């Protein structure tokens, strides 16, 4: 329980019309049209906050995200470079770093 400063704590629950809910945001850009497709769920945050403030807890939920297919287009040479660099370059770099660590610690 909480009460006014320098007063004894209340012994009973306050009436429901005296209890407040508060949602604070830095600015209103999260709900502007330019940020609606941004990752992080700006419309969901706004709708869930509004539903919470109105006391309609049944509507506060996580909505499913739309699936966005992102194609990785490469020509033949780029595909070869990506394939061989992931097969040879990264493991080779890790082996080189392991050799350096071994050499320093020996």
C-alpha positions as CSV (number, residue, x, y, z in Angstrom):
1,X,0.0,0.0,0.0
2,X,1.1,3.5,-0.6
3,X,-0.1,6.9,0.6
4,X,0.7,10.5,0.8
5,X,4.2,11.5,2.0
6,X,4.6,12.0,5.8
7,X,1.3,10.2,6.4
8,X,0.6,6.8,7.8
9,X,-0.1,4.1,5.2
10,X,-3.9,3.6,4.5
11,X,-5.5,0.7,6.1
12,X,-8.1,0.0,3.4
13,X,-7.9,-0.3,-0.4
14,X,-8.8,3.0,-2.1
15,X,-11.9,3.1,-4.4
16,X,-11.3,1.9,-7.9
17,X,-12.1,5.4,-9.4
18,X,-9.1,6.8,-7.4
19,X,-6.5,4.3,-8.8
20,X,-4.7,5.5,-11.9
21,X,-2.8,3.8,-14.7
22,X,0.1,5.6,-16.4
23,X,2.0,4.8,-19.6
24,X,4.9,7.1,-20.5
25,X,6.7,7.3,-23.9
26,X,9.5,9.6,-25.0
27,X,7.7,11.0,-28.0
28,X,4.9,10.1,-30.4
29,X,7.1,9.1,-33.3
30,X,6.6,5.4,-32.6
31,X,3.0,5.7,-33.8
32,X,3.6,7.9,-36.8
33,X,3.0,6.4,-40.2
34,X,6.7,6.4,-41.1
35,X,7.6,4.0,-38.3
36,X,4.7,1.5,-38.7
37,X,6.8,-1.0,-40.5
38,X,9.8,-0.7,-38.3
39,X,10.8,-3.8,-36.3
40,X,9.8,-3.6,-32.7
41,X,6.1,-3.6,-33.0
42,X,5.2,0.1,-32.7
43,X,1.5,-0.4,-33.5
44,X,1.3,-3.3,-31.0
45,X,2.9,-1.2,-28.3
46,X,0.4,1.6,-28.8
47,X,-2.6,-0.7,-29.0
48,X,-1.6,-2.7,-26.0
49,X,-0.9,0.5,-24.0
50,X,-4.3,1.9,-24.9
51,X,-6.1,-1.3,-24.0
52,X,-4.2,-1.5,-20.7
53,X,-5.1,2.1,-19.9
54,X,-8.8,1.4,-20.7
55,X,-8.8,-1.7,-18.6
56,X,-9.6,-4.1,-21.4
57,X,-7.0,-6.7,-20.6
58,X,-8.5,-9.3,-22.9
59,X,-7.2,-7.3,-25.9
60,X,-3.6,-6.9,-24.7
61,X,-1.7,-9.5,-26.6
62,X,1.2,-10.2,-29.0
63,X,0.0,-10.2,-32.5
64,X,1.7,-12.4,-35.1
65,X,4.2,-10.7,-37.3
66,X,3.9,-10.7,-41.0
67,X,6.4,-12.9,-42.8
68,X,8.8,-10.9,-44.9
69,X,10.6,-12.9,-47.5
70,X,14.1,-11.4,-48.1
71,X,15.8,-12.8,-51.2
72,X,19.5,-13.0,-51.3
73,X,20.3,-12.5,-55.0
74,X,23.8,-13.3,-56.1
75,X,25.3,-13.9,-59.5
76,X,27.5,-17.0,-60.2
77,X,30.8,-15.4,-59.1
78,X,29.3,-13.9,-55.9
79,X,27.8,-17.2,-55.0
80,X,31.1,-18.9,-55.4
81,X,32.8,-16.3,-53.3
82,X,30.3,-16.6,-50.5
83,X,30.4,-20.4,-50.5
84,X,34.2,-20.7,-50.5
85,X,34.8,-17.9,-48.1
86,X,32.4,-19.5,-45.6
87,X,34.0,-22.9,-46.1
88,X,37.7,-21.8,-46.2
89,X,38.2,-18.2,-45.0
90,X,36.3,-18.3,-41.7
91,X,37.7,-21.6,-40.5
92,X,41.1,-20.6,-41.7
93,X,40.9,-17.3,-39.7
94,X,39.8,-19.2,-36.6
95,X,42.7,-21.7,-37.0
96,X,45.1,-18.8,-37.4
97,X,43.8,-17.1,-34.3
98,X,44.0,-20.4,-32.4
99,X,47.6,-20.8,-33.5
100,X,48.4,-17.2,-32.3
101,X,46.8,-17.9,-28.9
102,X,48.7,-21.2,-28.6
103,X,52.0,-19.5,-29.5
104,X,51.5,-16.7,-27.0
105,X,50.5,-19.0,-24.1
106,X,53.2,-21.6,-24.7
